[in-house]
Amino acid sequence: MKTIYVTMAVLKAKSGKREKLQEELLKLITPTRREEGCLEYILFEDKNQAGTFYMREAFKNYKAFEVHGTTAHFRNFASQINELMLEAIELIELEQVSN
């Protein structure tokens, strides 16, 4: 199986910040998908817990993921985390075990 770097980021909005967090997360989609190493970048919201978002990310390798963290669009988002989010991003690293 091809080795790619896949994560699920869990992002929880502060009370009253759900819409703004969603807006800022959506702003990340297009520029991230244009990054050379990005294979997938999809935002979900928990149907049972409004304001809890999941970003499924796949990059061609860990280095491409690291580069993503240095981009202007991600740094802009990161500068707003304390204002928008209840807690730090939880990053779950995933390993593909089936096709």
C-alpha positions in Angstrom: 0.0 0.0 0.0 1.2 3.5 -0.8 2.4 5.4 2.3 0.6 8.7 2.7 0.1 10.9 5.7 -3.5 11.0 6.8 -5.0 12.8 9.8 -8.3 13.7 11.3 -8.2 17.1 13.0 -10.8 17.6 15.7 -11.8 21.3 16.2 -14.3 22.4 18.8 -15.8 25.8 18.7 -16.2 28.0 21.8 -19.7 28.9 22.7 -21.1 31.4 20.2 -18.2 30.9 17.8 -19.5 28.0 15.7 -20.4 30.0 12.6 -17.1 31.9 12.7 -15.0 28.8 13.2 -16.8 27.1 10.3 -16.3 30.2 8.1 -12.5 30.2 8.9 -12.2 26.4 8.3 -14.0 26.7 4.9 -11.5 29.4 3.9 -8.7 26.8 4.3 -10.2 24.4 1.8 -9.3 25.9 -1.6 -5.8 27.1 -0.9 -4.9 23.8 0.9 -6.2 21.7 -1.9 -3.9 23.7 -4.3 -0.8 22.7 -2.2 1.4 20.4 -4.2 1.4 17.6 -1.6 -2.3 17.8 -0.7 -4.4 14.7 -1.7 -7.5 15.4 0.4 -8.9 18.1 2.6 -12.5 17.7 3.6 -14.4 19.4 6.4 -17.2 17.6 8.4 -19.4 18.7 11.3 -20.6 16.3 14.0 -24.4 16.0 13.4 -24.9 15.3 17.1 -22.5 18.0 18.5 -22.9 21.3 16.6 -19.6 23.2 16.6 -17.4 20.1 16.6 -15.7 19.9 13.3 -13.5 17.2 11.7 -11.0 18.0 9.0 -9.9 14.8 7.1 -6.5 15.5 5.6 -4.3 13.4 3.4 -0.9 14.5 2.1 1.6 12.6 -0.1 3.9 12.4 2.9 4.7 13.9 6.3 6.9 16.6 4.8 4.0 17.9 2.7 1.9 18.0 5.9 4.6 20.0 7.6 4.8 22.5 4.7 1.0 22.9 5.0 1.5 24.2 8.6 3.8 26.9 7.3 1.5 28.3 4.7 0.1 31.8 5.0 -3.5 30.5 5.0 -2.9 28.0 7.7 -0.9 30.5 9.8 -3.7 33.0 9.5 -6.2 30.4 10.8 -3.8 29.4 13.6 -3.6 33.0 14.8 -7.4 32.8 15.6 -7.4 29.5 17.4 -7.5 31.0 20.9 -10.5 33.3 20.0 -12.5 30.6 18.2 -11.7 27.2 19.7 -12.6 25.7 23.1 -9.4 23.7 23.2 -6.3 23.0 21.1 -6.7 21.0 17.8 -6.7 17.3 18.5 -4.8 15.7 15.7 -5.5 12.0 15.2 -2.9 10.3 12.9 -4.4 7.5 10.8 -2.8 4.5 9.1 -4.6 2.9 6.2 -5.0 -0.8 6.7 -7.3 -1.7 3.8 -8.2 -0.6 0.3 
